């Protein structure tokens, strides 16, 4: 914070100096024409003073509030500058007018026409000065703000790209979760000694899982049907490991299976249900998955388990926050993930995403 | 009892049937005189079995429903000798080695298993009393499972169901009469917990108390305006609300 504040002050000083210089030169040239007149010197002097006072006022008006308010809305800062300029301009006009009238028409009252025109010149130039300088200042300011916004936008874009890559990496990592791979291989090994038939089935399911999980996610678009296949093989593997403690059912509406759907978006939810819900529960339980397509092109997944459920302090796991992040990015904020408590126990997850 | 071929009685506790079968088979192949008197599929059954059968050895899987293997060992300390069954990498094998605990890896290689079994046999033959391992277990359990101390979920009544809202998705909590409003990006929930309770339970690095009645998620802070008198205002990303930072809670923003 401290750092940005300092940069801000320096930038403002620079900006005021840059646009002030050309204006100052033009103004000096114009006023120099007045020098030839009888009252010209006085008018020139008062304008010269005005020209010194003006940038100082603007500078102070833009910088001083920043010292008191660490960050203030731009509108408020602009108002400060305009207000300060106007006050100084009015003081200057009054001073110049008094000064001129006293010096030029002390001898012959009422005011001579020349003195009147001198006063008028000072007033007009001062006012036009305020208008020109403020106008240029705010044009610059506007451009500066637009530029900073563009930079911020670019930053945001790189951030999003970075996030996409990160989530993709996490996704890849999730697919090759070592525990799952290792446990499954151990189970196959165990079964090959005792129940060869089951070992074969499990091996087949494992191959199918790896095929879908590792092969298809590289292509961005997969279908609902493929995700269901992935979950089926995943659950079948666990069915062998957990035996009677796990039951599951998957229902998919007609025509839903061919809809495009990003791979590995539902699998982590099922994984969570097993890991935190059913595996630690003595009697095990059931997982029910339902896929329906609502009206208005909304695809709805419903994953229910009868496991232990979530406690207020139970760790949500990286899987879930990963999904939330992916939905946010893939559907641009139009996807919904809702978690509720299932009755009588367990968790019910509802995911609603637009069918693209 | 003078017979040298006294059967060694053991139980195996393992929740996955394939693993159980494999461990049993492998054990019997290298230790034929072992008599497996019971098989348990969860922690609670294992504990009851140990209490009832008083075997010489209990082979306990670490990860089991009901009670973990370590919990079972702790609760039945002194009743029998304990050998843990653990999957590769699952629970730090190094920790077991350091504490000189007996364990079996699944799947186990034959030579490793023979080594373990020989050690177990030696324990029985030397007739040493069963050592007290509860201290070691407590130490191990502490390192294995970091206790979640902060609130991770907010349970909010929504209609007739209870919604679970992960706290990382919450933008701010605001006191409202007796209740507290929980605001996510697009949704609003009411919960019964008071701001003070939430303040105590939430992770203080992620959630900032900025007012008597407001806690905001630090990850969603967009802009902070300071006002005279060490007060301030704060805006969150994606939300239109402007939150007041009161003087008493403004300290943590001063360092920024």
Boltz contact constraints between the chains, C-beta under 6 A:
constraints:
  - contact:
      token1: [A, 1]
      token2: [B, 256]
      max_distance: 6.0
  - contact:
      token1: [A, 70]
      token2: [B, 226]
      max_distance: 6.0
  - contact:
      token1: [A, 71]
      token2: [B, 225]
      max_distance: 6.0
  - contact:
      token1: [A, 182]
      token2: [B, 88]
      max_distance: 6.0
  - contact:
      token1: [A, 186]
      token2: [B, 106]
      max_distance: 6.0
  - contact:
      token1: [A, 186]
      token2: [B, 107]
      max_distance: 6.0
  - contact:
      token1: [A, 187]
      token2: [B, 18]
      max_distance: 6.0
  - contact:
      token1: [A, 189]
      token2: [B, 107]
      max_distance: 6.0
  - contact:
      token1: [A, 190]
      token2: [B, 18]
      max_distance: 6.0
  - contact:
      token1: [A, 190]
      token2: [B, 19]
      max_distance: 6.0
  - contact:
      token1: [A, 190]
      token2: [B, 22]
      max_distance: 6.0
  - contact:
      token1: [A, 191]
      token2: [B, 18]
      max_distance: 6.0
  - contact:
      token1: [A, 194]
      token2: [B, 21]
      max_distance: 6.0
  - contact:
      token1: [A, 241]
      token2: [B, 16]
      max_distance: 6.0
  - contact:
      token1: [A, 243]
      token2: [B, 17]
      max_distance: 6.0
  - contact:
      token1: [A, 280]
      token2: [B, 65]
      max_distance: 6.0
  - contact:
      token1: [A, 281]
      token2: [B, 65]
      max_distance: 6.0
  - contact:
      token1: [A, 282]
      token2: [B, 42]
      max_distance: 6.0
  - contact:
      token1: [A, 282]
      token2: [B, 65]
      max_distance: 6.0
  - contact:
      token1: [A, 282]
      token2: [B, 66]
      max_distance: 6.0
  - contact:
      token1: [A, 310]
      token2: [B, 153]
      max_distance: 6.0
  - contact:
      token1: [A, 310]
      token2: [B, 164]
      max_distance: 6.0
  - contact:
      token1: [A, 312]
      token2: [B, 151]
      max_distance: 6.0
  - contact:
      token1: [A, 312]
      token2: [B, 153]
      max_distance: 6.0
  - contact:
      token1: [A, 313]
      token2: [B, 148]
      max_distance: 6.0
  - contact:
      token1: [A, 313]
      token2: [B, 152]
      max_distance: 6.0
  - contact:
      token1: [A, 315]
      token2: [B, 148]
      max_distance: 6.0
  - contact:
      token1: [A, 316]
      token2: [B, 152]
      max_distance: 6.0
  - contact:
      token1: [A, 316]
      token2: [B, 166]
      max_distance: 6.0
  - contact:
      token1: [A, 339]
      token2: [B, 164]
      max_distance: 6.0
  - contact:
      token1: [A, 340]
      token2: [B, 161]
      max_distance: 6.0
  - contact:
      token1: [A, 340]
      token2: [B, 163]
      max_distance: 6.0
  - contact:
      token1: [A, 341]
      token2: [B, 162]
      max_distance: 6.0
